[in-house]
Amino acid sequence: MPFLFSDQPLILNLAPTGMVPTRDMSPSVPLDPDEIVADVLAAAERGITIAHIHARDEQGQPTHRKEVFARIIGGIRERRPDLIICVSCSGRKVGNVEDRAQVLDLDDDLKPDMASLTLSSLNFSTQASVNSPDDISILAQRMLERGILPELEIFDLGMVSMLRHLIKHGLVNAPMYANLLLGNIATAQPEFLEIGALTSRLPERLIWSIAGIGAAQLPVAAMAAAAAPGVRVGLEDNLWLDPERRYPASNLQLVDRVHQFATLLHRKVMTPVELRKRLSLSLR
């Protein structure tokens, strides 16, 4: 698979919140639905392709309640119906797969375009994200039945093998979209050989983006602008503008930085409408 995409528009995927950041960690992290909507809409005005959404409850804690997701999705779609919305079904802090799948039951204009599907269990720096084979299959089947495209989360080569298993059993179909997440303590690192190993094993008709966790976000964003189909940035993955952690970031600053990289390399950021065409996603 070629690793030169500089003649194509760059997919820009914003992950504004995640499950870990708190207000004490970052004054800019959006926590309640209105804050998340405001950050996504500001970034969409600047130019993003996908919004990767986590929800928080009234105390600012991660939640999988579909009612909270509905407020966020509705607020975004009211102003930007074109934007591709991906919701999280993460197992990082929730063990019950039915709770994780709640958001997949939303209907009509609140139905998400995509939903995250992490393809194995893994360790982060302070906790595990548990994704059993049965839970992965249940979530993939539910997404297939609901017509929601999986946002495939790939942290290492074993997860690519799991993806091929799902394809073989008809649980994931082309066209596909994946994030390759780099820089986590226990998984693939932001090095060309490791990226090349991952991309060489990806199946056909899969569009991929790369994301850097923590200090890896800055170099990975630069690498993506130069030579990848897409990039994911946002306060979910990184809270700082600089590796020395002197300057706290905002989501809009992280999006602006990708635009600066892309402009220097004469690339445009892909519109949501263009990616919808490539992934066969209709407007809700």
C-alpha positions as CSV (number, residue, x, y, z in Angstrom):
1,M,0.0,0.0,0.0
2,P,1.6,3.3,-1.0
3,F,2.6,5.8,1.7
4,L,2.3,9.0,-0.4
5,F,-1.0,10.8,-0.4
6,S,0.2,14.4,-0.6
7,D,-1.7,14.9,-3.9
8,Q,-5.0,14.1,-2.1
9,P,-7.1,16.2,0.4
10,L,-6.2,15.4,4.0
11,I,-8.9,13.8,6.3
12,L,-9.0,15.7,9.6
13,N,-10.6,13.8,12.4
14,L,-11.2,15.8,15.7
15,A,-11.4,13.9,19.0
16,P,-12.3,16.8,21.4
17,T,-12.9,15.2,24.7
18,G,-12.1,11.5,25.3
19,M,-12.6,9.7,28.6
20,V,-9.6,10.9,30.6
21,P,-9.1,14.7,30.5
22,T,-10.6,16.7,33.4
23,R,-10.9,20.4,33.9
24,D,-7.9,20.2,36.3
25,M,-5.8,18.7,33.5
26,S,-6.9,21.3,30.9
27,P,-9.0,24.4,31.2
28,S,-10.0,23.9,27.6
29,V,-11.4,20.4,27.6
30,P,-15.1,20.4,26.7
31,L,-17.1,18.4,29.2
32,D,-20.9,19.1,29.0
33,P,-22.8,18.6,25.8
34,D,-23.0,22.3,25.0
35,E,-19.2,22.7,25.4
36,I,-18.6,19.7,23.2
37,V,-21.0,21.0,20.5
38,A,-19.4,24.5,20.6
39,D,-15.8,23.1,20.2
40,V,-16.9,20.8,17.3
41,L,-18.8,23.6,15.5
42,A,-15.8,26.0,15.9
43,A,-13.5,23.4,14.4
44,A,-15.9,22.6,11.6
45,E,-15.9,26.3,10.7
46,R,-12.2,26.1,10.4
47,G,-12.4,22.8,8.5
48,I,-12.6,19.2,9.8
49,T,-13.9,16.1,8.2
50,I,-15.0,13.9,11.2
51,A,-15.9,14.5,14.8
52,H,-15.1,11.6,17.2
53,I,-17.4,12.1,20.1
54,H,-17.2,11.0,23.8
55,A,-20.0,12.0,26.2
56,R,-19.8,13.1,29.8
57,D,-22.4,13.1,32.5
58,E,-23.5,15.9,34.8
59,Q,-20.4,15.4,37.0
60,G,-18.1,15.4,34.0
61,Q,-17.5,11.7,34.1
62,P,-17.6,9.5,31.0
63,T,-21.0,8.1,30.1
64,H,-22.4,5.9,27.4
65,R,-26.0,7.1,27.9
66,K,-27.6,7.6,24.6
67,E,-29.6,10.6,25.8
68,V,-26.4,12.5,26.4
69,F,-25.0,11.5,23.0
70,A,-28.3,12.6,21.5
71,R,-27.9,16.2,22.8
72,I,-24.4,16.4,21.3
73,I,-25.3,14.9,18.0
74,G,-28.5,17.1,17.7
75,G,-26.6,20.2,18.6
76,I,-24.0,19.5,15.9
77,R,-26.4,18.5,13.2
78,E,-28.6,21.5,13.7
79,R,-25.8,23.7,12.4
80,R,-23.6,21.2,10.4
81,P,-25.6,18.3,9.0
82,D,-22.8,17.5,6.6
83,L,-20.2,16.8,9.3
84,I,-19.4,13.1,9.8
85,I,-20.2,12.2,13.4
86,C,-18.5,9.2,15.0
87,V,-19.5,8.1,18.6
88,S,-17.4,6.2,21.0
89,C,-18.3,2.6,22.1
90,S,-15.1,2.4,24.2
91,G,-14.4,-0.3,26.8
92,R,-11.9,1.7,28.7
93,K,-14.1,2.4,31.7
94,V,-17.3,0.4,30.9
95,G,-17.3,-3.3,30.9
96,N,-20.9,-4.0,29.9
97,V,-21.2,-4.3,26.2
98,E,-24.9,-3.4,26.2
99,D,-24.1,-0.1,27.9
100,R,-21.4,0.5,25.3
101,A,-23.9,-0.2,22.5
102,Q,-26.6,2.2,23.7
103,V,-25.7,5.0,21.4
104,L,-26.1,2.7,18.4
105,D,-29.9,2.7,19.0
106,L,-30.4,6.3,18.2
107,D,-32.6,6.9,15.2
108,D,-33.3,9.4,12.3
109,D,-31.2,12.6,12.5
110,L,-29.7,11.6,15.8
111,K,-28.2,8.3,14.4
112,P,-24.4,8.5,14.2
113,D,-22.6,8.0,10.9
114,M,-19.8,6.0,12.6
115,A,-19.0,4.3,15.9
116,S,-15.6,3.3,17.3
117,L,-14.6,-0.3,17.3
118,T,-11.4,-1.1,19.1
119,L,-10.1,-4.4,17.8
120,S,-8.5,-5.9,20.9
121,S,-7.8,-5.3,24.6
122,L,-4.8,-3.0,25.4
123,N,-3.0,-1.3,28.2
124,F,-2.8,2.5,28.5
125,S,-0.3,4.1,30.9
126,T,-2.6,3.7,34.0
127,Q,-5.4,1.4,33.0
128,A,-6.6,-1.2,30.6
129,S,-9.2,-1.0,27.8
130,V,-10.9,-4.4,27.7
131,N,-12.3,-5.6,24.4
132,S,-13.0,-9.3,24.4
133,P,-13.5,-11.1,21.1
134,D,-17.2,-11.7,21.9
135,D,-17.7,-8.0,22.7
136,I,-16.0,-6.9,19.5
137,S,-18.2,-9.2,17.5
138,I,-21.4,-8.1,19.3
139,L,-20.5,-4.4,18.6
140,A,-19.6,-5.1,15.0
141,Q,-22.8,-7.0,14.4
142,R,-24.9,-4.3,16.0
143,M,-23.2,-1.6,13.8
144,L,-23.8,-3.8,10.7
145,E,-27.5,-4.2,11.5
146,R,-27.9,-0.5,12.2
147,G,-26.1,0.7,9.1
148,I,-23.4,2.5,11.2
149,L,-19.9,2.4,9.8
150,P,-17.2,1.1,12.3
151,E,-14.4,3.5,13.0
152,L,-11.8,0.8,13.4
153,E,-9.3,1.6,16.2
154,I,-5.9,-0.1,15.5
155,F,-3.1,0.1,18.0
156,D,-0.9,-2.8,16.8
157,L,-0.6,-5.6,14.2
158,G,-2.7,-8.0,16.2
159,M,-5.7,-5.7,15.8
160,V,-5.2,-5.8,12.0
161,S,-5.4,-9.6,12.3
162,M,-8.6,-9.2,14.2
163,L,-10.0,-7.0,11.5
164,R,-9.3,-9.6,8.9
165,H,-11.1,-12.2,11.0
166,L,-14.2,-9.9,11.2
167,I,-14.1,-9.4,7.5
168,K,-13.9,-13.1,6.9
169,H,-17.0,-13.7,9.0
170,G,-18.9,-10.9,7.3
171,L,-19.0,-8.5,10.3
172,V,-17.2,-5.7,8.7
173,N,-17.5,-4.8,5.0
174,A,-15.8,-2.4,2.6
175,P,-15.5,0.5,2.3
176,M,-13.8,0.9,5.7
177,Y,-12.2,3.6,7.8
178,A,-9.5,3.1,10.5
179,N,-7.4,5.2,12.9
180,L,-3.9,3.9,13.5
181,L,-3.1,5.1,17.0
182,L,0.6,5.6,17.8
183,G,2.7,6.4,20.8
184,N,0.8,4.6,23.5
185,I,3.1,3.0,26.1
186,A,2.1,-0.6,25.2
187,T,1.4,-0.5,21.5
188,A,2.7,0.7,18.2
189,Q,5.1,3.8,18.2
190,P,5.3,6.7,15.7
191,E,8.1,5.3,13.7
192,F,8.1,4.8,9.9
193,L,8.8,1.1,10.1
194,E,6.0,0.5,12.5
195,I,3.6,2.6,10.5
196,G,4.7,0.8,7.3
197,A,4.2,-2.6,9.0
198,L,0.6,-1.7,10.0
199,T,-0.4,-0.2,6.6
200,S,1.2,-3.1,4.7
201,R,-1.3,-5.5,6.4
202,L,-4.4,-3.4,6.0
203,P,-7.1,-4.8,3.7
204,E,-8.1,-3.2,0.4
205,R,-10.8,-0.5,0.3
206,L,-9.8,0.8,3.7
207,I,-9.1,4.5,4.3
208,W,-6.8,5.2,7.2
209,S,-5.7,8.1,9.4
210,I,-2.9,8.2,11.9
211,A,-3.1,9.7,15.4
212,G,-0.4,10.5,18.0
213,I,-1.0,10.0,21.7
214,G,0.5,12.6,24.1
215,A,3.8,14.1,22.9
216,A,3.5,11.9,19.7
217,Q,0.6,14.1,18.4
218,L,2.8,16.9,17.0
219,P,5.2,14.7,14.9
220,V,2.4,12.4,13.8
221,A,0.3,15.3,12.6
222,A,3.3,16.6,10.6
223,M,3.9,13.1,9.2
224,A,0.2,12.7,8.2
225,A,0.1,16.1,6.5
226,A,3.2,15.0,4.4
227,A,2.4,11.4,3.6
228,A,-0.9,9.9,5.0
229,P,-4.5,10.0,3.9
230,G,-5.7,11.5,7.2
231,V,-4.9,12.5,10.8
232,R,-6.7,12.6,14.1
233,V,-6.0,15.3,16.7
234,G,-7.7,16.7,19.7
235,L,-7.6,17.0,23.5
236,E,-8.7,13.3,23.8
237,D,-5.2,12.3,22.8
238,N,-3.0,15.3,23.8
239,L,-3.4,18.4,26.1
240,W,-0.3,20.4,25.1
241,L,1.0,22.4,22.1
242,D,4.6,21.5,22.9
243,P,6.5,18.4,24.0
244,E,7.8,20.3,27.1
245,R,4.2,20.8,28.3
246,R,4.6,24.5,28.8
247,Y,1.6,25.6,26.7
248,P,-1.8,24.1,27.2
249,A,-3.7,23.4,23.9
250,S,-7.3,24.0,22.8
251,N,-9.0,21.9,20.2
252,L,-9.1,24.8,17.8
253,Q,-5.4,25.3,18.2
254,L,-4.7,21.7,17.4
255,V,-6.9,21.9,14.3
256,D,-5.3,25.1,13.2
257,R,-1.9,23.5,13.4
258,V,-2.9,20.7,11.1
259,H,-4.2,23.3,8.6
260,Q,-0.8,25.1,8.8
261,F,1.0,21.9,8.1
262,A,-1.4,21.1,5.2
263,T,-1.0,24.6,3.7
264,L,2.8,24.3,3.8
265,L,2.5,21.1,1.8
266,H,-0.1,22.4,-0.6
267,R,-2.8,20.1,0.7
268,K,-6.5,20.9,1.4
269,V,-8.5,19.4,4.2
270,M,-11.1,17.0,2.9
271,T,-14.7,18.1,3.2
272,P,-17.1,15.8,5.0
273,V,-19.1,15.5,1.8
274,E,-16.1,14.1,-0.1
275,L,-15.4,11.5,2.6
276,R,-19.1,10.6,2.7
277,K,-18.9,9.8,-1.0
278,R,-15.8,7.6,-0.5
279,L,-17.3,5.8,2.5
280,S,-20.8,5.5,1.0
281,L,-22.3,7.5,3.9
282,S,-25.5,9.2,3.2
283,L,-26.6,12.4,5.0
284,R,-28.9,11.8,8.0
